[in-house]
Amino acid sequence: MIKFWITTRPAPGMERERFDYEWGIIHTSMMVTTPSVLNGSFRRYTQHRSVLEGFSDADLQYPRSEQGWYSCADHLCATYDDVVQAVVAEDYRRRMFPHRFSDKVMVVELTGTDTVFDSTPTRLDAGGVKVINHVKTKPGVGHEEFTQWWRDVYAPRVQDATAGVVHRYVQNPSVPGDPAFFKGSLFELGNTGTYAGVEELYVDDLDGVRELGTR
């Protein structure tokens, strides 16, 4: 499976309440009534919003980005070709692209997905909070080397260090692709292929986020 990630923020001058309306209601309604989407290009569509007001970076496992990202969407597709088809489909472009409400500055990533551990398989239906980290490699570290270390060395350490706090941990390693298929779309100005992967840590609530920051 492939995940198509878009991380962004409201357009300059737009209040979050307006952004939530445009993204959560108008955009979602258009998604579920667009034939190419309904035909299976996107198997699942998930929206995430930052709810960490009142937290300092000292409360968090890692400091938040200086870019002030607010929204993060992931689109689950069966194959890389499904991602391409979703973006280039005539009805998707015709209906979606004129509806612009986010900043032109965004991060666009294509990843695989691997659920490393899940102690409560019903977690996806039970609410809670998710911590999303976009991960970069150190200079000189290759993609395959990083991916193997991330899964074989880092992931077990996460499981041990976060026991009792993180219920589900998902690694999404970057999938090399050709960003040229975004040309002519609202995604072409995004920073594509910037990160080595995206990790998701599921916790119960905001107190769990604070506890995670101490681990």
N, C-alpha and C positions, 0 to 999 in steps of 0.2 A: 504494500500500500504506500501511497505517496501523499504527503501533506503539502499544501500550498498555503504559505503563511503571508499575511499582510499586517504589518505593525505600523500604526500611524497616530495621528492626533487631530483634533478639530482644526478646520481651516482658520487662518488668522482672524481674530475678532469674533469667532463663533463661540457661544456659550456651550458648555457640556450638555445642558438640558436639550438644546436644539440639536446638537450632534446626536444624542441618544435617540431622539425622535427620527431624524433622517436615517440613521444607521439601523436602529433596532426595529422600526416600524415600516418606513417606506422602502428601504433597501431590502429588508427581509421579505416583504410582500412581493417585491419584484422578483426576487430570487425564486420563490416557490411558485411563481406563475410564468416563468420563462421555460419554454419547451426544452431547450438544450440542457438546462439544469435538471429538469424533471426526468429527462431521458437517461440520466445516470452519470453524467460527467462528474458531478459532485455526489458522493455517497453520504456525506455528513457535512454540515456547516455549523461551526461553533464560534460564538462571539464571546470575547473576554473584555472586561473593562477594569481599569485601575480603581481600586477602592482603598488605597493605602494613605489617604490624607490623615494627618496626625501622626504618621510614622516619621522618624528620622532615619537616616542611613545607618546609624548605629543600632537601630532596632532590627535591621534586616541582615540576611545572610550575605548579600552582596549589595552595594549601593545601586540606587536606581540610575537609569541613564540620564545624562544631562540634556538629552533631547526632549524630555518631558512626554514620552509616549503615553497615550491614554488607552488606545484600542488595539486589540490583537485578534485577528480572525484566522482560523485554520479551516481549510477546505480539504476533506479527505477524498482522495481519488484512488481508483484501483491501479492505474498505471500512469507513467509519465505522459503518454500520449493523450490520456484523458484530461490532464491539466492543460496541455496545449489546445486540445479541442474546445475546452471550456472557455479559454481566453479568446480564441479566434472565431468562435461560432458567431454567425451574423446576427442572430437574435439577441445573444448576450451583449455584444458590442452595441447594437442599436438601442437596446433598452437600458443597459447599465451605465455606459460611459457618459451620457449626458447628465446623469445624476451625480454631481460632484459636490461633496460636502466635507471631505477631509483635506488636510494639508497635502500639498504636492510632495512634500518630503515624507518618505515612507521607507520601510525596509521590506523587501520582498524575498522570500526564501522558499526553496523546494527541498523537502527532506523525506527520508524514509521515516519509519516509526517503529519503536521497539518498547513494549511494556516490560520493564526490568523486573518489577515486583508489584503485586497488588494484593494487599492483605484483606481488603474488603471489596470484592468484585462488584458489589452494588453501589460503589462510591459514586459512579457517574450519575446516578439517579437520586443521590441523597444530599445534594447541595454541597456546601463547604466553600473553600477558597483554594485557588490554584496559584502557585508561584511559578512564573515563567522566566527562565534565564536564557538569553541568547549568548552562546559560547564561542569564543575565538581561540585559535591556536596560537602558540608561541611562534615567533619567527623561526623558520627553518624546519618546522614540524610538518610532515606531509599529511594529506587527508587520510590515507589508509592507516598510517601510524597512529594518528590521533584517535580515529574511530575505534581501533582495537584497544588502545589504552583506556579510552573513555568507558568502553563496555566491560572490559576484563579487569581493570584495576580500580578505576574511579567508582563505578557503580556499586560494587560490594562495600566500599567504604561509606558511600552515601547510605546504604541500607543499614549498616551497623551504627553510624553516627546519628541517624534520624529516627531510630526505632521508637515507636510509641507516639511519634509526631506526624511523620509522613506515612500516609496509608497507601499511596500509589505513586510510583516513579516511572516516568516515561522519557526515554531518550529518542530524539529525532535527528539523526545524523544527516548532514547536508548531502544532497544528490546533485552531482555536477550536471549542468544543463546549459542550453544556449539561450541567453536572455533576449536574443533577437526576436523571438516570437512575441515579446511584449511590445515591440515597436508599434507605434500608432495607438497604443492603449494608455489608460490613465496610470498604468503600472510602470511605464518605460522610464520615468524619472526616479523610480525607487532604487535603492542600493541593493542590487541583486547579487547573491552569492558572497555576502560579506562575512557570514558566520559559518563556523564548522558544524554547528548544530544548535538545536533548541531543546532545553530540558524542562519538564513539567513535574512539579512536586505538589501533590494533593494533600491538604491539611483540613482539619475540621472548621477552623474559624480564624479570626484575626489574632486571637491570643496564641493560636498555633503558629502563626507567622512570626510572632515575637519569640516564641520558644525556639523555633527553627533558627533564628538569628543568633542564638546562644550556643548552638551545637558546633 
